[in-house]
Amino acid sequence: MEVSALSPTAYTSKADTSAANLAENFDDFLILLTTQLQNQDPLEPLDSNEFTQQLVQFTNVEQAIQQNKNLEALIELSGANQALSQATTLVSYVGKAIEANGNEANLSGGTATWNYEMPPSAHDAQIRIYDEFNNLVYRGAAVASGGTHSFTWDGTGVNENLQPTGVTHPDGAYRIDVTATDADGAAVDDIGVFVRGVVTGVENDEGTLTLLIGKAKVDPGGIRSVHLAEDI
């Protein structure tokens, strides 16, 4: 089972920045106050009420910033709890068989299988398979009749001109692209692709949690059904 590390992202909050700015302004205020007191006219001393009001304003701003910091801490904690809850939910899928929308499947032992739902308007259909570097590794015909169909690939390479390349591709994640045209040659939309397999792990992909079936990534939001592993 593979579960990648989940780590919080470090950042400087707006409240921390505001607090730093306030401290800098307060230091400037004290320097100004000290300078004015040192140079005041003894016969006409400065009005202390003005400085008192400014000190009160600094205090009020400081309290507001502290409240914002507390609020940001609560929001950050809530986000961490949500991430932990999501991770816990996804880990519970490990070892279970799922059916999920997605075009990435795991080639293992010379077998990778996809399922696709072809609209009844399709007349001609093609399958293209790409490796992790987006290189075309296979092209062939797809079943164009309306309904759900399955395609299993053995890793044998076929180029864009439908000629065998003589290459047997290694195990790993591969992406399928199923396209179709109708009787008039217009592109057919809404071709659904889904995969089945046993979840082997959870991965944190740049902050986004995904399920793994072997090396293939599956969006948890695309899960259609969950079964016992022996039922697949």
C-alpha positions, 0 to 999 in steps of 0.5 A: 500500500502506498500513501504519500506524505501529507504536509501543510503548506508554510505561509505568512498570514496577512495578520502576521504582516500587519503586526510587523508593519504595526511594530515598525510604525510604533517604533517610528512613533516612539522615536518621533515622540522622544524627539519632540519631548526633547525639543519641546518649549518648556514654556509651551509643553506639548499636549499629552492628550494627542499622544495618548489618543494615538497610543489608544489607536495603536492598542486598538489596531493591535487587538484587531490584528490579534483577533485576525490572527486567531481567526486565521489560525482557526481557518487553518486548523479547519482546513487541516482537519478537512484534509485529514478527514479526506485522506482518511476516507481515501485510505479506506478505499485501499484494497477495494475494487473501484469503478471510476471515470478516467482515461488512465489505466495501469499496464501490468503484466502486459495487460491494461483495460479501459471501458468506454461508452459509445453514443449511438450516433458513432459511425467510425471510432479510433483508440489512441494510447499515450505514455506518461510523456504524452508519446503516442504508443498505440493506435487502433480501431474502437467499436463504434456501435452504441453501448459500453465496450471494453478494450484491453491492450497488451503493451504492443506498439502501433504508430499513427499509420497503424503500423506495428513499431516492434516495441513492447512497452513497459508496465506503468500508467497509460492514457487512452483517447477514444474519438469517433465521428458520425455518418457525416464525418462530424465529431461525436462528443460525450464518449465516456471512459472509465476504468476498474481496478483495485486501489493500491494507494493514495498520493498527494499530487501537489496538494491534490489527493488522488487514488492509485491503481498501480501507477495509474492515478484516479480522481476520487470524485469520479468513483462510480462504484466500490466493490470487494476486491474479489468481486472485480 
